[in-house]
Amino acid sequence: MIRQGENVVATRWTVAVTREIPEAGLRPLRESAAVKIWEQELPPSEGELDALLQGCDGAVTLLTDRIDGSVLDRHPQLRVVSNFAVGYDNIDVPAASERGVLVCNTPDVLTNATADHTWALLLAAARRIPESIAYVRDGKWRTWGPMLLLGQEVSGATIGIVGLGRIGKEVAKRARGFNMRVLAFDPFEDAEFAREHDVSYVPLEQLLAEADFVTLHVALTAETQHLIGANQLQRMKATSILVNASRGPVIDTSALVDALRDGSILGAALDVTDPEPLPADHPLVSMPNCIVVPHTASATVQTRNSMAELAARNLLAGLRGERPPAAVNADEVL
Ligand code: GLV
């Protein structure tokens, strides 16, 4: 179940990788450490994770692994936790910092893939692509129809980007390519970017009221949990579409089900859900006005290779006592 790494040159360290990741990340790890890999498709249980982390100096973890103070206390030899994701809400960072454990993530390398995917979801929902595919597959296509499967115009519409960080900014650039009016809500304003790309910062309430497409790109924190609930959905236009490529709990799922059912908004396209995975019999899965994909925004061959490479570089740098290319608590720990 746990495969020991092959071709181990130096076994100065032992590291765990909590799932099969691209060779681009495993290769450098194997060159410097003994590597234990969790090879199952499903994440390790708490007990299985404990067994995997036994004797490890570092770990490449996934967003499905909960790493909190109690896990770290059970593995005091663990010095670096290198998350194979830009988001790190699965890790209790203050608990790690208190214990001198370095936490790393994989920003930048997945920005374009995630923005592209957001765009794919937005276009698919606006132009009803999944419904159209099903229509043809079901043998319903009998003629060209003036009223057939009418969607919403994307070009020239207004997009509201909630969270204008790295990914939100790339979404803004794509939106400008579609001649959209771009609104953004973010407590940290980048005036230069806004000027250069014709983005207007507005309060969240205004964004929700004016946008034809609302897209979420915030990290999951106590402040952003259920940022979009019943009140916010009520403020949105009845013709609007909500896209989420951030974290599922940013939206109150039951409020979204109600809003899609009662027509408060027109549609939703979700890369992430709460809970995750979403059971196949969940109402959101069968609603024709909701697209759900399995958290695949960064899932391109190229991006996953880059994430693996960066996660390995972060881990090895941390073990060497160097500042990793992307660490979230380097200032606290190093
Ligand atoms: C994926 O959701 C990530 O945070 O990288």
Residues whose N, C-alpha, C, O or C-beta is under 5 A from the ligand:
A	BS01	GLV	F84 A85 V86 G87 S246
